[in-house]
Amino acid sequence: SDLWGFLQSMSRKGNCYDNAAMESFFSTLKIELVYAQEVYLTRDIARASLIDYIEVFYNRQRIHTSLGNKSPAKFE
């Protein structure tokens, strides 16, 4: 336990099961956005592209099988 009362949750190195949902998200992000881009000319362009992907597409349009084939916004 640390000063704030949180306990770190980790398994062995390289084991994604502690954070499977985030590992899945980052895999999807890389496949659908990052690897599809040839080059981000600046960090600002990369940042804007990521924000647009997450806020406009991923959360509001992209269906998720784990949410009954709804977007997160529609699921909420």
Protein Blocks (a to p, Z undefined) as FASTA:
>chain_A
ZZkopacddddehiaklmmmmmmmmmmmmmmmmmmpmbdfbfklmmmmmmmmmmmmmmmm
mccfkloopafklmZZ
